[in-house]
Amino acid sequence: MMEGLCLRLRIFLAVALLLQLRFSLGIRFVIDREECFSHQIEYAGDTVHVSFVVIKADTPWHYSDDGVDLVVKDSSGTQIHDSRDKTSEKFEFVVQRSGLHRFCFTNKSPYHETIDFDVHVSHFSYFDQHAKDEHFTPLLEQIGKLEEALYNIQFEQHWLEAQTDRQAVVNEGMSRRAIHKALFESAALIGASVLQVYLLRRLFERKLGGSRV
């Protein structure tokens, strides 16, 4: 009875420790020219999952696929990732040096862009510790794998939601442009019809005036 209670307590503490050693950052922000974010990563060897989606441009008359640039640098200032003119991207990298990592976005378009940005850091604490119970280690491994799978599902879900938001903005913009085009064509057709009626009346008036003479 006591051994079972101790085992459950150890499992609970292990899960709590694993949860505390997870680092996540998910934000949606508006960028003018450049925006940088810093993220502290405590352990070398951690896997960092990164995703971003350009949701929309802050103008109702223009939609651009130019995208933004993203540069990632580690704590020593070494560049570890560089992407150019992307409207969306998802990637991962293994941390070589622990410390403050910087994620810098650059917007080269003349419009403000709304960006959904997500960072998730995976770390398994029991890799740094010596297990004393050989029967307990496999259980911790399974717990860690299950937790990582859940985080990956959440990360993927966040990515898909951002892509859905972007597509909704694209569809709305296309619908708005289609309506404006239809209104412009209708106005042009009405104007052409009025001009035709005016010209025909002038033509008939001239003919009638000529026949009277």
GUZAVO-752655 format. One record per residue: x, z, y of N, C-alpha, C, O in turn; residue number from 0. Coordinates in steps of 0.2 Angstrom, whole numbers, plus 5000, padded with zeros to 4 digits. Each point is the difference from the previous one (the first is absolute). Example, Ala and Ser with C-alpha at 12.3 -4.5 7.8 and 13.67 -1.06 7.14 Angstrom:
2
REC  n.c1  n.c3  n.c2  ca.c1  ca.c3  ca.c2  c.c1  c.c3  c.c2  o.c1  o.c3  o.c2  resi
REC  5066  5039  4972   4996   5000   5006  5004  5000  5006  5005  5003  4999     0
REC  4993  4993  5006   5004   5001   5006  4996  5003  5005  5003  5001  5006     1
//
This chain:
213
REC  n.c1  n.c3  n.c2  ca.c1  ca.c3  ca.c2  c.c1  c.c3  c.c2  o.c1  o.c3  o.c2  resi
REC  5004  5000  4994   4996   5000   5006  5004  5000  5006  4999  4996  5005     0
REC  5006  5008  4995   5005   5001   5006  5004  4994  5001  5001  4997  5005     1
REC  5001  5000  4989   5004   4994   5000  4996  4994  5003  5003  4996  5004     2
REC  4991  5004  4994   4996   4994   5002  4999  5001  5008  5000  4995  5004     3
REC  4999  5011  4998   4999   5001   5007  5006  4998  5004  5000  4997  5006     4
REC  5006  5005  4992   5006   4998   5003  5001  4993  5000  5003  4997  5005     5
REC  4995  4999  4990   5001   4993   5000  4996  4997  5005  5002  4995  5003     6
REC  4991  5007  4997   4996   4997   5005  5002  5002  5007  5000  4995  5005     7
REC  5003  5011  4996   5003   5001   5007  5006  4996  5002  5000  4997  5006     8
REC  5004  5001  4989   5006   4996   5001  4998  4993  5002  5002  4997  5004     9
REC  4993  5001  4992   4997   4993   5001  4997  4999  5007  5001  4996  5004    10
REC  4995  5010  4998   4997   5000   5007  5006  4999  5005  4999  4997  5005    11
REC  5006  5008  4994   5005   5000   5005  5004  4993  5001  5002  4998  5005    12
REC  4999  4999  4989   5004   4994   4999  4996  4994  5004  5003  4996  5004    13
REC  4990  5004  4995   4996   4995   5003  5000  5001  5008  5000  4996  5004    14
REC  4999  5011  4998   5001   5001   5007  5006  4998  5003  5000  4998  5006    15
REC  5006  5003  4991   5006   4998   5002  5001  4993  5001  5002  4997  5005    16
REC  4995  4999  4990   5000   4993   5000  4996  4997  5006  5002  4996  5003    17
REC  4992  5007  4998   4996   4998   5006  5004  5001  5006  4999  4996  5005    18
REC  5004  5010  4996   5004   5001   5006  5005  4996  5002  5002  4999  5005    19
REC  5001  4998  4989   5006   4995   5001  4998  4993  5001  5004  4996  4999    20
REC  4989  5003  5002   4998   4993   5002  5000  4999  5007  4997  5005  5004    21
REC  5005  4990  4999   5000   4998   5007  4996  4994  5001  5001  4995  4997    22
REC  4994  5005  5008   4996   4994   5001  4999  5000  5008  4999  5005  5003    23
REC  5000  4989  4999   4999   4998   5007  4995  4994  5000  5002  4995  4997    24
REC  4992  5006  5006   4996   4994   5000  4997  5000  5007  4996  5005  5002    25
REC  5005  4990  5002   4997   5000   5007  4998  4993  5002  5002  4995  4997    26
REC  4994  5005  5008   4997   4993   5003  5002  5001  5007  4997  5004  5004    27
REC  5007  4991  4999   5002   5001   5007  5000  4993  5003  4999  4995  4997    28
REC  5001  5005  5010   5000   4994   5004  5007  4999  5003  5003  5005  5003    29
REC  5000  4989  4996   5007   4999   5002  5000  4994  5006  4996  4995  4999    30
REC  5007  5007  5006   5001   4995   5005  5006  4995  4999  5000  4995  4998    31
REC  5006  5008  5002   5007   4997   4999  5003  5002  4994  5002  4997  4995    32
REC  5000  5010  5005   5004   5003   4995  4997  5007  4999  4999  5004  5005    33
REC  5001  4998  4988   4998   5007   4999  5004  5002  4994  5001  4997  4995    34
REC  5002  5009  5005   5004   5003   4995  4998  5007  4997  4997  5004  5004    35
REC  5003  4997  4990   4998   5006   4997  5006  5003  4995  5004  4996  4997    36
REC  4997  5010  5003   5005   5003   4996  4997  5004  4995  4995  5004  5001    37
REC  5008  4996  4993   4997   5004   4994  5006  5003  4997  5005  4997  4998    38
REC  4995  5010  5001   5005   5004   4997  4999  4999  4992  4995  5002  4997    39
REC  5011  4996  5000   5000   5000   4992  5005  5004  4998  5006  5000  5002    40
REC  4992  5005  4994   5005   5006   4998  5005  4998  4994  5005  5003  5000    41
REC  4993  4992  4996   5004   4999   4994  5002  4993  4999  4996  4996  5001    42
REC  5011  5003  4998   5002   4994   4998  4997  4998  4993  5000  5005  4996    43
REC  4998  4989  5002   4998   4998   4994  4992  5000  5000  4997  4997  4995    44
REC  5000  5005  5010   4993   5000   5001  4998  4992  5001  5003  4996  5003    45
REC  4991  5003  4995   4997   4993   5001  4995  5000  5006  4995  5004  5000    46
REC  5006  4992  5004   4996   4999   5006  4995  4994  5000  5003  4994  4999    47
REC  4991  5007  5001   4995   4994   5000  4998  4999  5007  4997  5005  5003    48
REC  5003  4989  5000   4998   4999   5006  4995  4994  5000  5001  4995  4997    49
REC  4994  5005  5008   4995   4994   5001  4998  5000  5007  5000  5006  5003    50
REC  4999  4988  4999   4996   5000   5007  4996  4993  5000  5002  4996  4996    51
REC  4993  5005  5008   4996   4994   5001  4998  4999  5008  4998  5005  5003    52
REC  5003  4989  4999   4998   4999   5007  4992  4999  5000  4998  4995  4998    53
REC  4998  5010  5005   4993   4999   4999  4997  4995  5005  4996  4996  4998    54
REC  5006  5004  5009   4997   4996   5004  5005  5000  5007  5004  5004  5001    55
REC  4994  4991  5003   5003   4999   5007  4995  5002  5005  4994  4998  4999    56
REC  5008  5005  5006   4995   5003   5005  4998  4994  5005  5001  5001  5006    57
REC  4996  4994  4991   4997   4995   5005  4995  4996  4996  5001  4998  4994    58
REC  4993  5001  5009   4995   4997   4996  5000  4993  5000  4996  4996  4996    59
REC  5009  5001  5007   5000   4992   5001  5006  4997  4996  5001  4994  4999    60
REC  5003  5011  4998   5006   4997   4996  5001  5004  4994  4999  5006  5000    61
REC  5003  4990  4994   5002   5004   4994  5006  4997  4998  5001  4994  4999    62
REC  5004  5010  5000   5007   4997   4998  5002  5003  4993  4999  5005  4998    63
REC  5005  4990  4999   5003   5002   4994  5008  5001  5000  5003  4999  4995    64
REC  4999  5002  5012   5007   5001   5001  5003  5006  4996  5006  5000  4998    65
REC  4990  5005  5002   5002   5006   4997  5005  5004  5004  5001  4999  5006    66
REC  5002  5006  4991   5005   5005   5003  5006  5000  4996  5000  4998  4994    67
REC  5006  5005  5009   5006   5001   4997  5000  5008  4998  4998  5004  5004    68
REC  5005  4997  4990   5001   5007   4998  5008  5001  4998  5002  4997  4995    69
REC  5001  5008  5008   5007   5002   4998  5000  5007  4998  4998  5004  5003    70
REC  5005  4997  4991   5001   5007   4997  5007  5002  5000  5004  4996  4997    71
REC  4998  5010  5006   5007   5002   5000  5000  5007  4997  4995  5004  5001    72
REC  5010  4997  4995   5001   5007   4997  5003  5005  5005  5001  4998  5006    73
REC  5001  5008  4992   5002   5005   5004  5007  4999  5003  5002  5003  5005    74
REC  5002  4992  4992   5006   4998   5003  5000  4994  5005  5005  4998  5003    75
REC  4989  4999  4998   4999   4995   5004  5001  4993  4996  4999  4995  5003    76
REC  5002  5005  4991   5000   4994   4996  4994  4997  4999  4995  5003  4998    77
REC  5004  4991  5003   4994   4996   4999  4999  4999  4992  5004  4997  4997    78
REC  4990  5005  5001   4998   4999   4993  4994  4995  4999  4999  4999  4994    79
REC  4998  4999  5011   4995   4996   4999  4998  4996  5007  5001  5003  5005    80
REC  4998  4991  4994   4999   4996   5006  4995  4994  4998  5001  4996  4996    81
REC  4993  5004  5007   4995   4995   4999  4998  4997  5007  4999  5004  5005    82
REC  4999  4990  4995   4999   4996   5006  4993  4996  5000  4998  4997  4995    83
REC  4998  5004  5010   4994   4996   5001  4995  5001  4995  4998  4995  4997    84
REC  5001  5011  5000   4996   5002   4995  4993  5003  5003  5000  5004  5004    85
REC  4994  4993  4993   4994   5003   5002  4998  5006  4995  4996  5004  5002    86
REC  5008  4996  4992   4999   5006   4995  5006  4999  4996  5003  4995  4998    87
REC  4999  5011  4999   5005   5001   4995  5000  5006  4997  4997  5005  5002    88
REC  5005  4995  4991   5000   5006   4996  5007  5000  4996  5001  4995  4997    89
REC  5003  5010  5004   5006   5000   4997  5002  5008  4998  4997  5004  5002    90
REC  5009  4996  4994   5002   5007   4999  5008  5000  5000  5003  4994  4998    91
REC  5000  5011  5003   5008   5001   4999  5002  5007  4998  4996  5005  5001    92
REC  5010  4995  4996   5002   5007   4998  5005  5002  5005  5004  4997  5002    93
REC  4995  5010  5000   5004   5003   5005  5007  5001  4998  5001  5003  4994    94
REC  5004  4994  5009   5007   5001   4999  5003  5007  5003  5004  5003  4998    95
REC  4993  4998  5008   5002   5006   5004  4994  5004  5003  4996  4997  5003    96
REC  5004  5009  4995   4995   5004   5003  5000  5001  5008  5006  4999  5002    97
REC  4989  5003  5001   5000   5001   5007  4994  4996  5003  4996  4997  4997    98
REC  5005  5002  5010   4995   4997   5004  5000  4992  4999  5005  4997  5002    99
REC  4990  5000  4996   4999   4993   5000  4996  4997  5005  4995  5003  5002   100
REC  5007  4991  5001   4996   4998   5006  4997  4993  4998  5003  4996  4996   101
REC  4990  5003  5006   4996   4994   4999  4998  4998  5006  4996  5002  5004   102
REC  5007  4992  4998   4999   4997   5007  4996  4993  4999  5002  4996  4997   103
REC  4992  5004  5007   4996   4994   5000  5002  4996  5007  5001  5004  5005   104
REC  4999  4990  4995   5001   4996   5006  4994  4995  5000  4999  4996  4995   105
REC  4997  5003  5011   4995   4996   5001  5002  4994  5005  5001  5002  5005   106
REC  5000  4992  4992   5002   4995   5005  4995  4996  5003  5001  4995  5004   107
REC  4992  5006  4994   4995   4997   5003  4998  5003  5007  5002  5006  5001   108
REC  4994  4990  5003   4999   5003   5007  4994  5005  5000  4998  5003  5005   109
REC  4999  4998  4989   4994   5005   4999  5002  5006  4996  5005  5000  4996   110
REC  4991  5005  5006   5001   5006   4996  4997  4999  4993  4995  4997  4999   111
REC  5009  5006  4996   4998   4999   4993  4998  5007  4997  5003  5005  5002   112
REC  4992  4996  4994   4998   5006   4997  5003  4999  4992  4999  4996  4997   113
REC  5005  5009  5002   5004   5000   4993  4998  5006  4996  5000  5006  5003   114
REC  4999  4993  4991   4999   5006   4995  5006  5000  4996  5003  4996  4997   115
REC  5000  5010  5003   5007   5002   4998  5000  5006  4995  4997  5005  5002   116
REC  5006  4994  4992   4999   5005   4995  5007  5001  4996  5003  4995  4999   117
REC  4999  5011  5001   5007   5002   4996  4998  5005  4995  4997  5005  5002   118
REC  5006  4994  4992   4999   5006   4995  5007  5000  4997  5003  4996  4997   119
REC  4999  5011  5002   5007   5001   4997  4998  5004  4993  4997  5005  5000   120
REC  5006  4992  4995   5000   5003   4993  5006  5004  4998  5005  4998  5001   121
REC  4994  5008  4997   5005   5005   4998  4998  5004  4995  4995  5003  5000   122
REC  5009  4997  4994   4998   5005   4995  5005  5006  5000  5006  4999  4999   123
REC  4991  5006  5002   5005   5006   5001  5003  5003  4994  5006  5002  5001   124
REC  4991  4997  4993   5003   5002   4994  5006  4997  4998  5004  5002  4996   125
REC  4998  4992  5007   5006   4996   4999  5006  5004  5002  5006  5000  4998   126
REC  4993  5004  5008   5005   5004   5003  5001  5007  4996  5004  5004  5003   127
REC  4992  4998  4992   5000   5006   4998  5001  5000  4992  4999  4995  4997   128
REC  5004  5010  5000   5001   5001   4993  4994  5003  4997  4999  5006  5001   129
REC  4998  4991  4994   4994   5003   4997  5003  5004  4995  5004  4999  4996   130
REC  4992  5007  5003   5002   5005   4996  4996  5000  4993  5002  5003  4995   131
REC  4992  4994  5006   4996   4999   4994  4999  4993  4998  4997  4996  5004   132
REC  5006  5002  4990   5000   4993   4998  4993  4997  4999  4999  4994  5000   133
REC  4996  5011  4998   4993   4998   5000  4997  4999  5006  4994  4996  5001   134
REC  5008  5007  5004   4997   4999   5007  5002  4994  5004  4996  4998  5004   135
REC  5010  5000  4995   5003   4994   5003  4995  4994  4999  4999  4996  5005   136
REC  4999  5002  4989   4996   4994   4999  4993  5000  5004  4998  4996  5002   137
REC  5000  5010  4998   4993   5002   5004  5001  4998  5007  4996  4997  5003   138
REC  5010  5006  5000   5001   4999   5007  5001  4992  5001  4998  4998  5005   139
REC  5005  4999  4991   5001   4992   5001  4994  4997  5000  4999  4995  5004   140
REC  4996  5007  4991   4993   4997   5000  4997  5001  5007  4996  4996  5002   141
REC  5004  5010  5000   4997   5002   5006  5003  4996  5006  4996  4997  5004   142
REC  5010  5002  4996   5003   4996   5005  4998  4993  5000  4999  4997  5005   143
REC  5001  5000  4989   4998   4993   5000  4993  4999  5002  4998  4995  5003   144
REC  4997  5010  4995   4993   4999   5002  5000  5001  5007  4996  4996  5003   145
REC  5007  5009  5000   5000   5000   5008  5002  4994  5003  4997  4998  5005   146
REC  5009  4999  4993   5002   4994   5003  4996  4995  4999  4999  4996  5005   147
REC  4997  5003  4989   4995   4995   4999  4994  5001  5005  4998  4995  5003   148
REC  5000  5011  4999   4995   5001   5004  5002  4998  5007  4996  4997  5004   149
REC  5010  5005  4998   5003   4998   5007  5000  4993  5001  4999  4997  5005   150
REC  5003  4999  4989   5001   4993   5001  4993  4997  5001  4999  4995  5003   151
REC  4996  5008  4993   4993   4997   5001  4998  5001  5007  4997  4995  5003   152
REC  5004  5011  5000   4998   5001   5007  5004  4995  5005  4997  4998  5005   153
REC  5009  5001  4994   5004   4996   5004  4998  4993  5000  4999  4996  5005   154
REC  4999  5001  4988   4997   4994   5000  4993  4999  5003  4999  4995  5003   155
REC  4997  5011  4996   4994   4999   5004  5000  5000  5007  4996  4996  5003   156
REC  5009  5008  5000   5001   4999   5007  5002  4993  5002  4997  4998  5005   157
REC  5007  4999  4992   5003   4993   5001  4994  4996  5000  4999  4995  5004   158
REC  4996  5005  4991   4995   4996   4999  4995  5001  5005  4997  4995  5003   159
REC  5002  5011  4999   4995   5001   5006  5002  4997  5006  4996  4997  5004   160
REC  5011  5004  4998   5003   4997   5006  4999  4992  4999  4998  4997  5006   161
REC  5003  5000  4989   4999   4993   4999  4993  4998  5001  4998  4995  5003   162
REC  4997  5009  4994   4993   4999   5001  4998  5000  5008  4996  4996  5002   163
REC  5007  5009  5001   4998   5000   5008  5003  4994  5003  4997  4998  5005   164
REC  5009  5000  4993   5003   4994   5004  4996  4994  4998  4998  4996  5005   165
REC  4999  5003  4989   4996   4994   4999  4994  5001  5003  4997  4994  5002   166
REC  5000  5012  4999   4994   5000   5004  5001  4998  5007  4995  4997  5003   167
REC  5010  5005  5000   5002   4998   5007  5001  4992  5000  4997  4997  5005   168
REC  5006  5000  4990   5001   4993   5000  4993  4996  5000  4999  4996  5003   169
REC  4997  5007  4992   4993   4997   4999  4996  5000  5007  4997  4996  5002   170
REC  5004  5010  5001   4996   5001   5006  5002  4995  5006  4996  4997  5003   171
REC  5011  5002  4997   5003   4996   5005  4998  4993  4999  4998  4996  5004   172
REC  5002  5002  4989   4998   4993   4998  4992  4999  5002  4998  4994  5002   173
REC  4998  5011  4997   4993   4999   5001  4999  4999  5008  4996  4996  5002   174
REC  5008  5008  5002   4999   5000   5007  5002  4993  5003  4997  4997  5004   175
REC  5009  5001  4993   5002   4993   5002  4995  4995  4998  4999  4995  5004   176
REC  4998  5005  4990   4995   4995   4998  4994  5000  5005  4997  4995  5001   177
REC  5001  5011  5001   4994   5001   5004  5002  4997  5007  4996  4996  5003   178
REC  5009  5005  4999   5002   4998   5007  5001  4992  5000  4998  4996  5004   179
REC  5005  5001  4990   5000   4993   4999  4993  4997  5000  4999  4995  5003   180
REC  4997  5008  4993   4993   4997   5000  4996  5000  5007  4997  4995  5002   181
REC  5004  5011  5002   4997   5000   5006  5003  4995  5005  4997  4997  5004   182
REC  5010  5002  4996   5003   4995   5004  4998  4993  4998  4999  4996  5005   183
REC  5000  5002  4989   4998   4994   4997  4993  4999  5003  4998  4994  5002   184
REC  4998  5011  4997   4993   4999   5002  4999  4999  5008  4997  4996  5002   185
REC  5007  5008  5002   5000   4999   5007  5003  4993  5002  4997  4996  5004   186
REC  5008  5001  4992   5003   4993   5001  4994  4995  4999  5000  4995  5003   187
REC  4997  5006  4991   4994   4995   4998  4995  5000  5005  4997  4995  5002   188
REC  5001  5011  5001   4995   5001   5005  5002  4996  5006  4996  4996  5004   189
REC  5010  5005  4998   5003   4997   5006  5000  4993  5000  4999  4996  5004   190
REC  5003  5001  4990   5000   4993   4999  4993  4997  5000  4999  4995  5003   191
REC  4996  5009  4994   4994   4997   5000  4997  5000  5008  4997  4995  5002   192
REC  5004  5010  5002   4998   5000   5007  5003  4994  5003  4997  4997  5004   193
REC  5010  5002  4995   5003   4995   5003  4997  4993  4999  5000  4996  5004   194
REC  4999  5003  4989   4997   4994   4998  4993  4999  5003  4999  4994  5003   195
REC  4997  5011  4998   4993   4999   5003  5001  4998  5007  4997  4996  5003   196
REC  5008  5008  5001   5001   4998   5007  5003  4993  5001  4997  4997  5004   197
REC  5007  5001  4992   5003   4993   5000  4994  4995  4999  5000  4995  5003   198
REC  4996  5006  4992   4995   4995   4998  4995  5000  5006  4997  4995  5002   199
REC  5001  5011  5001   4996   5000   5006  5003  4996  5006  4996  4996  5003   200
REC  5010  5005  4998   5003   4996   5005  5000  4992  4999  4999  4996  5004   201
REC  5002  5003  4989   5000   4993   4998  4993  4997  5001  5000  4994  5003   202
REC  4995  5009  4995   4993   4998   5001  4998  4999  5007  4997  4995  5002   203
REC  5005  5010  5002   4999   5000   5008  5003  4994  5003  4997  4997  5004   204
REC  5009  5001  4994   5003   4994   5003  4997  4994  4998  4999  4995  5004   205
REC  4999  5004  4989   4997   4995   4998  4993  4999  5003  4998  4994  5002   206
REC  4998  5011  4999   4994   5000   5004  5001  4998  5007  4996  4996  5003   207
REC  5009  5006  5000   5001   4999   5007  5002  4992  5001  4998  4997  5005   208
REC  5006  5001  4990   5002   4993   5000  4994  4995  4999  5000  4995  5003   209
REC  4996  5007  4992   4994   4996   4999  4995  4999  5006  4997  4995  5001   210
REC  5002  5011  5003   4996   5000   5006  5002  4995  5005  4997  4997  5004   211
REC  5010  5003  4997   5003   4995   5005  4999  4993  4998  5002  4995  5003   212
//
